[in-house]
Amino acid sequence: MYKAVIFFGLVLITSLSLSGQYRVSGYVADAEGEAEPYATIRVFAVSDTVKPVAIGAAGDDGRFALKLANAGDYRARVASVGRDDAERSFSVTRQSPSADLGTIVMKERSTELGEITVTAQRPLVVKEIDRLGYDVQADEDSRTATVQDILRKVPLVTVEADGTIKVRGSSDFKIYRNGRPNNAFTKNAKYIFAAIPASMIKKIEVITDPGAREDAEGVGAILNIVTLENTAIKGVTGTASVAFGSNNDFVPNPNLYVTTQIDKVTMSAYAGTYHMCRRNSLRRSDSDYTFEGTGDRLVTHRESQNPGNSMWWGLEGSWELDSLNLFTMEFEGNGYDVKWIEDARRTMIAPDGSQLYSYDSHTRYPKYGYMDFGVGVNYQHSTRLKGETVTVSYQFSHTGEQVKGSETYDNAVNLPVGYTGIDRDRRSDFAEHTVQIDWSRPIGSHQKLDTGGKYIFRRNHARNRMDYIGAGEEYTDFIHDTQVAALFADYRISLGRFTLRGGLRYEYSHMSGHYRSGDTPAFGTDLNDWVPNAAVSYAVNDANSLKLSFSRRINRPGIMYLSPAVEESPTSVSTGNPALESARYNELNFNYGLTAQKFNVDFTAGYSFTDDGIISMQRAVDNVLYSTYANAGRNKRFSLSLYCQWSITDKTQWMFNGAAYYNDFANPDALPGVTLKNHG
């Protein structure tokens, strides 16, 4: 038996060592002998002209090397945009496991009168002035991989070991589905993308510079998942999986994605759950604050945990009435139900070391729930002009949140308030209606104009009941409405290796709020925001590009910033500011990009500034911290960022992401006659 195991092990090791030892290499050049970067190489068995056994691309130096699983006779087909395909036949054997095809010359594509059929392979990566696109359908792995697997190959995107997705090393981005925001994707990406098969995805776009079409209140980047429009599905296809491990007490987390097609109607559905255990949600923190006015110190130790469950779901469908008219719809949602548990010890210490007061607080929120869902209906009409479309869409979304529980105090010494705890019951509902029309029209072969309009109505309804145990009760019922009307235009033109883009968006916002009790006066404000953007890029060659861009985004104050309701605890009193306006963030960037088959570099030098940032204004009175908000933030920031991604092998990647910042902060409205500054 022992000898049999040894023999089997030797056979296995030998077979593994032989597997993948065969390879083919070569050099792709144009008619002048210059390297032809990123040409695509497909290797077929002589008896098979449909399915390649290996696929890859030449590097920026024109050289390529592909591994083959078995010995045999093969054909290598080389394709490049604007060139005629070239083929080479070769063989590999155990005695001669490597084949060098030498220099493969790609000739300019020939044309002739009459009907022409041109067959070429699509490039995997296409870079535009505002985005980078990865053609999922051109990747052979998409037939068996998930979206999460493919995202590991997309330049500027990283997928960490736990599935967390980052763009340019940052989590500050939104996820769109077919050009429209998708909350379920944004909040549960690492779970949903592990369930969706990549075969259902057309391409993945990394929008690095969101333009005038996107909402002015945006983020630094957008990850747009574009699904297939026309499929030929017979029956039902999809994936189902269950994940569990020690990080969630081995509670099964199921995921499901299915899709089907009936004539011209395509339907897809997905759903999943995730369990957060107590141990994995445990957090500990210590803080030590000194009040400059009195010299007293507030020392706090906290321990918290929030075990619970989350879930997400979605349903989408499309109906292609004919080649010019397409209807789509989507319904998606996600939510969680967790328990919030926190124990803390707070001690106020005088400058001489004596204890002024101390107490323990115990926060128990057995009900901490959140749920949102959205519905969208879209109609797209294509004209007889290729590339011209008119799209009309309506979206409705709703969010509900409930926090119910109590915070109690015990082991108190000289408790500075007249109550022994607070019972809270906070409920909030958010509803949003959006109507948008977009018109996209190419002008000739090198220009494009996008224009459109949008109307948004948002309503926030918050009810907050706080029972100060032993000192009475407070109840607020607050409604906050926001109406946004926007117009935008975006124009771009290509002039040889140069591409120019300019856009302008105008947004008018009316914000109002009132308390149903009538005790607090109603308030409102009108905001006018102009949001320009511009960019110019220069393609040094197919791999290297330079870009200079300017952009602006805004940040409107939310309900918690505007509400004049007062919340207090033994150590703090906070309230909003109804007079807040939008904060405007301006950014100027210079970017260098290298997009190669196995190596990607993205370097950006930037300067950003704002003169009206929304910041927290705090002051201490008798060891109580009073806080509100104001448009008083001044910030200038210089930044350098570098992102590198190197695919060492098919299964090994090396990634580096780093940034250096120099910030200059100022707050001239901190106190009368006093300006606070900091830099570094």
N, C-alpha and C positions, 0 to 999 in steps of 0.2 A: 504493500500500500504506500509506504514511504517513497519507494523508488518511482512508483506511478505518479505521485504528486510532483516529485522532482522533474520527471520527464515532461509532464503536462506544463509545468512552469517554464521549462526551457523552450518548449514549443510556443507557448504564449509570448514569451519575451522575444523569440526569434521572429514571430509573425508581426509583433508590434514594431520591431526594428525595421522590418522590410516595408511595412505600411507607410506610405508617404515618402519613401526614399527617392522616388522618381521625380524628375523636374524638367521643365523646358524654360529656356531663357532666350533673350534676344534684344535687339535695339531697333526702335521705330524712328524713322527719319522722313523728312519731306524730300522733294525732288532735288533741293539744293544741299542735302546732307545734314541740315539742321535737325535737332531733336524734335520729335512730335510728342509733346507732353500729353498725358492722360488719354492716349489712345486706348481703346478697350479691346482686350484679347479674350476670345472665347475658344476653348479647346473642346473638340468633338471626337468621339470615337468614329472610326472610318465608317462603321455600319449605322451610325446615328447622325441625322442631320437636324434634329429638333432640340434635344436636350443636351446642353454642354456638361462635360464632366468637371470643368474648372473654368473660372471666370476671374478676371482681374484687370488692372489698368496699369499702363506704363507710368513711371514717375515723371517728375518735371524734367529729368534728364533723358527721357525717352526709353529708358531701360526697364525690362520687366523680367520676372521670374515667378513661375507658378509650379505648385506641387501637384503631382498626380498619384492616385492611389494604387494603380496597377500598371504593369508593363503592357505594351501593345502598340498598335498602329493608330495614329491620331492625325487630325487636321486642326491647324490653328487659324482662326479667322480674326483678322485685325480690322477694326473700324475706327474712324475718326470723323468728326463733323467736317463737311466740305471736301472729303476725300473719298476716292473709290476704295472699296474693301479690298484687302489683300489676303491671300491664303497661302499657307505653307503646310506640306505634309511631312511627318516625321515619325520615328519609332523610338521606343525606349525598351531596353531589355535588362535583365539582371547583370549581364556583362557590361552593358553600356546604359546606365540608369539616367544619364543626363543628355539632353539634346539642346544644342546651341543653334538657333535659327539664323544667327548672324544679323545683318542689317536688312530690315524690311522697309522698302521705300514706298511711301504713300503718295500716290499721284492725285493731282487736282481732279475733282469729280467731272467726268465728261458728260456732255449733254448733246442731244440730237433732236431733230424735229420729230414730231409724232408723240405717241404715248410713251411715258417713261415711268418705270417702277424703280424707286430708290429704297433700298433697305439699309438701315444704319442703326447702330445701338445707341440708346439714349445715354447721356452722361449721368453718373450717379449724383453729382453735386453741381448745382447751377447757382451762381452768385449774381444778385441784382443790387441796385444802389441802396435798397432799404432792407434787403432780406437775403437769406441763404436757404436754398431749397434742396432737400434730399429726395431723390426719386425712389420711393420704396418699391415700386413695381419693377424697376430695373435691377433690383437686388435679388439674386437667386434665393437668398436665405429667407425672403419674405413669405415663401410658400409654407414654411414650417415654423417660423419664429413668431413671437409676440411683438407688440408695439414697443414694449420695454426693451426687448433684445435689439431691435433696430435703432432705438434711441441711443444706444451705446456707440453707434457708428456715426451719428450725426455730428458734424463739427459744431463747436461751441456749446454742446450739450454734454453733461456728465450724469451718469446714473450711479449713485453710491451703492454700497453693499446691501443696505436695507431697502433699496428701491427709491430713495429720495432723489428727485430730479432737480438739476440746477442748470441755468443758462448763464454762460460766462462766469460760472462759479457762484452765482447769486440765486437766491430764492425769490427775489423781487421781480416776478414776471406773472403774466396771466396766460391761461391756456384757452385757445379758441378752437371751435369745431366748425370747419367750413366757413371761416371768416367771421364767426359770431362767438361772443363770450359763452363759455360753458362752465358754470359754477361747480358742477359735480366733478368734471375733469380737473379743475384748478385745485379743489380741496382734497381730492382722493386720487391724484394721478398715479402714485406709486402702486396702488392696488388695482385700479381699473386697467392701466396699461399692461399689467401682467396677465390680464385675462383676454384682452382683445387681440385676435389674430392679425398679424401684419398684412396678410393677403387681402384684408378689407380696406387697406389704406392706400391711397394714391400717392401722396407725398407728404412730407413733414417740412414745414417752413419755420425758420428762426427769423422773426422780424426784429431786427436790431434797432431800427429807427421808425417807430410807429408814426405815420404821417397825419395829414389833416383829416383823413377819413375816420380815424379813431377818435374816441372821446378825448377831450382836452384833459379830463381828470384821469390820467393814465399812469402807466408804469414804464419802466425802462425797456422792457422787451416783451415780446409775445411769441408763444409757441403755438403755431396753427397746424392742427391735424386735419388734413383734407382727405375725405373718404371717397371711394370709387363712386362715380356717377352711373355708369352703365356696367352692369354685371350680368353674368349668365349663370345664375345659380339654379340648380335643380334640387328641389327638396329643401332640407334645412341643414345648415352647416354652422359650426361654432366651436367653442371650447368651454370646458368646465374644469375647475380645479379646486382643491382644498389645501390650505396652508396652515400649519400649526407648529409651535415651537415653545421653547422655554421662556421666551420673552412675553408670552401671553398665556402662561399656565397651560399650554397644550390645548387650548380651546380652539376647535376647528374654525377657520375663516374661509367660507366658500366664495367662489367667484364664478360668474356665468356670463357668456356672451354668445348669442345665437342670431342668425340672419337667414332670411328666406326671400324668394322672389316669386311673384305670381304675375305673369304677363309683364306689364310695364310698371308694376308696383313692387317696391323693395322695402322690406321691414327689417329692423334690427332692434335687439333688446339686450340690456346688460344689467347685472345686479351683483351686489357683494356686501359682505359684512366684515367688521374688524372688532376684536375684543382688546381692551386695554386693562391689564391686570394692575392690582395695587402695587406690587413690587416695582413694576416698570414705570409707574407714574410717580414714584416717590421723589420729592424734592426737598432739599434742606438749604437754608440761607441764614446768614448772619449779617447784621448791619449796625453801624455805629455813627450816629449823627451828632454834630456839635452845633448848638445854637449860638451864633456869634454875639448876639445881643446880651445874652445872660451867661454864656460859657457853660451852660448845662448840656449834658450828653444824654441822648436817647439810645439805649442799647436793646436790640431786638434779635431774638432767635426764633426761626420759623421752621416747621415741618408740615408739608402738605402732600396730598395725594388725590388723584381724581380717576378712580377706576370706573369703567363703564363700557358701552358698546356704541359703535357707529355703523351706519349703513349708507348705501348709495344705489341708485337705480336710474335707468334711462330707457327711452323708447323713441325711435326715430323712423321715419318713412319718407319715401319719395315716389312721385308719380310723374313719369315722363309722358305728357299728353302727346307731343310730337317732337320733332327735332329742334323746335324753336321755343317750346314752352315746358317749364319744369316747375312742379310744386313740391315743396318739402315741408316737413313738420318735425318737431322734436319735443319730447317731454322728459325732463330730467330733474333729479332731486337728490338730496343727501341730508343726513341728520345725525345727531348723537344724543345719548342720554347717559350722563355720568353723575357721580356723586363727588361733591367737593368737600374735602375734610382738611382742616388746618388747625394746628395747635401752635400757639406762640407765647413767648414770655417777653414782656416789655418792662424796662427799668429806666427811670429818669435819675441821673446822678448829678449832684451839684459839683462845682469846680473844686471844692475841698474834699471830694470823694464820698460825701454823705449821700444817702439815698433819699430822694424827694418823694417818689412814689414808685410802685411796681404792681403789676397784675398779670394774670394769665388769661388769655383769650382762647376760646374754643369755637371754631366756625364749623357748622354742620349744614350743608346744603344737600339733603337727600334727593332733591329735584333740581337738576341743572340740565335743562333740555334745550335742544336747538333743532329746527327743521326748516328746510327751504325747498321749493320746487319752482320750476319754470316751464312755460309752454311757449313755443314759437311756431309761427306759420309764415312761409316765405314763397313768393312767386317770382320766378326769373324768366324774362323774355329775351331771347336772342334775335337780333335783326339779321337781315341778309348780308350786312357788312360783317365780315369775320372779326370776331373779338368785341363787337359792340353788344352790351347787355344793359337791360333795365331791371332792377331788382326792387321789389316792394316787400317789406317784412313787418310783422307785428310780433312783439314779445311781451309776455306777462310773467312776472316773478313775484314770489311771496316768501317772506322769512318770518318765522315765529321763534321767540326765545322766552323761556321761563326760568327764573331763579327763585327758589323758595327754601327758606331755612332760617337759621338763627346764629347769632354770635353772642356768646355769654362770657362774663368775666368772673373769675374767682381768685382766691389767694391774694386778695387785693390789700395793699397798704397805702393809705391816703389816696384812694381812687379820685382822680380830679374831676369826675362828672357825677351827676346825681342819678344815674341809672346803672343797672347791673347787666345790661345786655341789649341787643337789638334783634327783633324778629323782622325779617324781610320777606316781601312777596313782590317781585318785580316781573312784569310781563311786558313784552314789546312785540309789535307786529309791523312789518315793513312790506309795502306793496309797490310795484313799479310797472307802469305801462309804457311801452316804447313803440313808436311808429317811425319807420325810416324808409327813404327812397334813395337809391344809388343809380347813377348813370355813368357807364364806362364806355369811352369811345376812342378807338385808335385814329390818329390823324396821319395818313400815309403809313410808311413802314418804320418810322423812327420816332414818332411822337404818340403820346397818349394823354387823354384828359379824363379825370374822374371828378365828378361833382355830385352833390346831393344835399339832402336835408334830413333833420331828425327832430322829433319831439318826445320828451320824456316827462311823465308825471309820477312823482314819488310821494308816498305818504308814510310817515313814521308815527305810530301811536304807542306811547309808553305809559304804563300805569305802575306806580311805585308806592307801596305801602310799607312804612317803617314804624314799628311799635317800639319806642324807647321804654324798656321795662322799668316801671316805677316813675316815669316822667311824661307819659302821654304818647299820642300817636300822630303821625303825619301821613297825609295821602295826597299824591299828585296824579293828575290825569292830563297828559300832555300830548298835543297833536302838532306835528311838524310837516309841512308840505313844501315840496320843491318842484318847480316847473322849469324845464330847460328846453329852449328852442335853438337849434344850431343849423348853420349853413357852412358848406365847405367846398373847396376846389383844390385839386391837386394836378399839377402838370409836370410831365417829364419828357425829355428829348435826348436822343442818342446822336452824338456827332463823332463818328469814328470811335476812338478809344475813350472818349469823354462821354459821360452821362450826367445830365443836369436835372435837378428836381426842385420844384418849389410848390409850397402849399400854404393856404390860409384858412383858418377856421374861426368863425365867430359864434359865441355862445352867450345867449341872454338867459339869466336865471332869476326867477322870483322865488324867494324863500320866506315863509311865514310860519308862525307858531302861536299857539294859544293854549291856555289852561281851561279845562271845562268848568272848573270851580268858579272862575271869574275873579279870584282873589289877586291874580297877577295879571298886569296889562298884557294884551296881545302885542306881538312884535313882528317885524318883517323887514326885508331888505331886497334891493334889486342889484344884481351884479352883471356887469358887461365885461366879457373877456375876449380879447383878440389873441389867437394862438397861431403864430407863424412858424414855418419850418422851411429849411433850404439845405441842399446838399449838392456837391459836385464830386464825382468819382472819376478816376483815371485808371484804366486797365493797362498796367505795364506790359503784361502778357497774359496768357490764359490762367496763370497761377497766382500772379502778384497784382495787387490793386492798392490804390491810395484813395482816401476819401476825406473830405472836409465837410462838416455838417453843423447846422445850428438848429436847435429845437427848443420848444417851450411846453411846459405842462403846468397844470394848476391843481390845487388841492382845496376843494370847498369844505367849509366847516360842517361837521356832522351834528347830529342831534345832541350828543353828549357835550359838545363844545359850545352849543348855542343856548341850551336850556338854563334859565336862571334859577332852577331849583337848587336848594342847598342840602348837601349831605354832610354829616359830621360824625366824628368818632372822638374818643377821649383825647386824641393827639392831632386831629386835623379837621378843617372845614373847607369844603370845595364847592364851587359853583361855576356855571358856564357864563358866556358873554354873548348876548344876542346881537351885538354890533359887529361881529367878526365878518371879514370879507375873504374872498379867495386869495390864497397864497400863490404866487407865480414863481416858477423855477425855470431859469434860463440856462442853457448848456451849449457850449461850443466844443467840438471834438475833432481831433485829427486821428485818422485810423489807417493802419497798415494791415493788410490781410494776405496770408499765404494759404491757399487751399490746394493741397496735394493729396494724392491717393492715400498715403500713409502718414502724412504729417500736416498739421494745421497750426497756424500761428495767427493770433489776433492781438495787435498792440494798439492801445489808444492813449493819447495824451489829451486831457480835457480840462476845461475851466468852466465852472458853474457858479451862479450867484443868485441870491434872492434878497429882497429888501422888505418883504412883508410876510415872512414865515409865521405860521401859527405856533406859538410856544406857550408853555406853562409859566405863569407869573406867580411867584411864591413870596410870602413874607411871614415872618414869625412874630407873634404877639403873645407874650406871657407863655412861652413854650408850646404854643398851639400854632400849627402851620396852616395858613390861609392860602388857598390857591385858586386861580382862575386862568383864563386864556386871553391872548392878545396877538394882533398882527405886528409883533415887535421884533421878530427874529431877523437879524442881518447875518448873512453867511456868504463868504467867498471861499471856493474850494478849488485847489489845483490837484490834479490826479494823474497818475501813471498806472496803467494796468496792462498785464501781460498774461495771455492764455496760450498754452501750448498743449498739443495732443499728438502723441506718436503711437501708431499702431505697430508695435514691435512684431507681433505675430497675429494670426487670426483670432487668438483667444487672450492675448496679452496687450494691454494698453498702458501707456505712461502719460500722466496728465499733470501739468503744473498750472496753477492759477495764483497770481499774486497781485497786490496793488499797494501803492504808496500814496498818501494824501497829505496835503498841507491845508489846514482849515484856519480861517480867520473869522471869528465870531464877534459880534457886537450887539449890545442891547441898549440903545440910547434912551429908552423910556422906562428903564428899570425903576429909578427913583428920581424925584425932582432934582435936577442939576447933577445927576450922577449917571455915567455911562459905564456899563460893565463890558469888559473885553476879555477875550482869550484867543490864543492862536497857538499853532504847533502841529 
